[in-house]
Amino acid sequence: KKMPLTTWDLYGDFLNQLNKIISDQNQLELLATFNSWKTDFNLNKLIDIDTVVVVTCPNLKIVFSTKNMVRMNGYHPEEVLGKSPKMFQGPATCVQTSKEIGDAVRNRLPFEKVVTNYCKDGSLYQCHIKAFPVFNISGELTNFIAFEKAA
């Protein structure tokens, strides 16, 4: 069958997004293998066009972010590497929610929260965060992983 010219843009956008997801999945698998993660996550099923995945080291510096972060808040992954996720917070971010997240991280516990974050351009967005500590096969904390969606 021949496709009408009007569908080429749609197909091109879809293919571009699919390539980014596959690239992110591969990078995340490499990170998991390198750090000997012991998880029950099916990482390939958790990455999709609407879910941003952010991985930090135990000191909460970002070591990985999916490419679709730019769609949520305007930041490209390379702009956030080495920085703290607090870079997305500001005056409108609930202090109590931030404290609860900090407590969960210090205690190495999973958490699920909705937090007011800031885009690169300064605008606000509600971010639903589901985060987990990640341990290696020896039981040592290696990373934190967060699955984020615009709420």
C-alpha positions in Angstrom: 0.0 0.0 0.0 1.1 3.5 -0.6 0.9 6.1 2.2 -0.4 9.6 1.5 2.2 12.3 1.9 0.3 13.8 4.8 1.1 10.8 7.0 4.9 11.1 6.6 5.2 13.7 9.3 3.2 11.6 11.7 5.3 8.5 11.0 8.5 10.5 11.3 7.5 11.9 14.7 6.5 8.5 15.9 9.7 6.9 14.7 11.8 9.7 16.3 10.1 9.2 19.6 10.4 5.5 19.4 14.2 5.8 18.7 14.6 8.0 21.8 12.7 5.5 24.0 14.8 2.6 22.7 18.0 4.6 23.3 16.9 5.5 26.9 16.0 1.9 27.6 19.4 0.7 26.4 21.2 3.4 28.5 19.2 2.5 31.6 19.9 -1.2 31.1 23.6 -0.4 30.9 23.4 1.6 34.1 21.6 -1.2 35.8 24.2 -3.8 34.7 27.1 -1.6 35.6 25.8 -1.0 39.1 24.5 -4.6 39.5 21.0 -3.5 40.4 18.9 -6.0 42.2 15.3 -4.9 41.3 12.0 -6.3 40.3 11.5 -3.4 37.7 10.9 -4.3 34.1 12.7 -1.1 33.0 11.6 -1.5 29.3 7.9 -1.4 30.3 8.4 1.6 32.6 9.8 3.9 30.0 7.3 5.5 27.7 6.7 8.8 26.0 4.9 10.3 29.1 7.1 9.0 31.8 10.4 10.8 32.6 12.9 8.5 34.4 15.6 10.2 36.6 18.3 8.3 38.3 20.6 9.7 41.0 23.6 8.5 42.8 23.3 8.0 46.6 24.4 11.6 47.0 21.4 12.7 45.0 23.3 13.9 41.9 21.5 13.1 38.7 23.4 10.5 36.7 20.7 9.7 34.1 17.5 11.2 32.6 15.4 10.1 29.8 15.3 12.4 26.7 11.6 13.2 27.1 12.4 15.4 30.1 12.6 18.3 27.6 8.9 17.8 26.9 8.0 18.0 30.6 10.1 20.9 31.8 12.3 22.2 29.0 15.6 20.8 30.3 17.7 18.5 28.1 19.2 15.5 30.0 22.8 16.8 29.6 21.8 20.0 31.4 20.7 18.2 34.6 23.5 15.7 34.9 25.5 16.2 38.1 22.9 18.4 39.6 20.4 17.8 42.4 16.7 17.3 41.6 16.1 20.3 43.9 17.0 22.4 40.8 13.4 21.9 39.8 12.0 23.4 43.0 11.4 26.9 44.1 9.3 29.2 46.2 6.0 27.6 45.1 7.2 24.1 46.1 5.5 22.8 49.2 8.0 22.8 52.1 6.2 19.9 53.8 6.3 17.8 50.6 10.0 18.5 50.2 10.6 17.5 53.8 8.6 14.2 53.4 10.6 13.4 50.2 13.9 14.2 52.1 12.9 11.9 55.0 12.1 9.1 52.6 15.4 9.5 50.8 17.4 9.6 54.1 15.6 6.5 55.3 16.1 4.8 51.9 12.3 4.3 51.5 10.2 4.5 48.3 7.8 7.4 48.1 5.1 8.7 45.9 4.3 12.5 45.9 2.9 15.3 43.7 5.2 18.3 43.9 5.1 21.7 42.3 8.2 22.0 40.1 9.6 24.7 37.9 10.3 24.5 34.1 13.4 25.9 32.6 11.4 29.0 31.5 10.2 29.5 35.1 6.7 28.3 34.6 5.2 25.9 37.1 4.0 22.3 36.6 2.7 19.6 38.9 4.9 16.5 38.9 3.8 13.1 40.1 6.9 11.3 41.3 7.1 7.6 42.2 10.7 6.9 43.5 12.6 4.0 44.8 16.0 3.3 46.3 17.9 0.8 44.2 20.3 -1.6 45.8 22.9 -3.9 44.2 23.2 -7.6 44.6 25.3 -7.1 47.7 22.5 -5.0 49.3 24.3 -1.7 49.0 22.5 1.4 48.0 23.7 2.4 44.5 21.0 4.7 43.1 17.6 6.2 43.5 15.2 6.0 40.5 12.2 8.2 40.0 9.4 7.8 37.5 7.8 11.2 36.9 4.7 12.3 35.0 3.1 15.7 34.7 0.1 15.6 37.0 
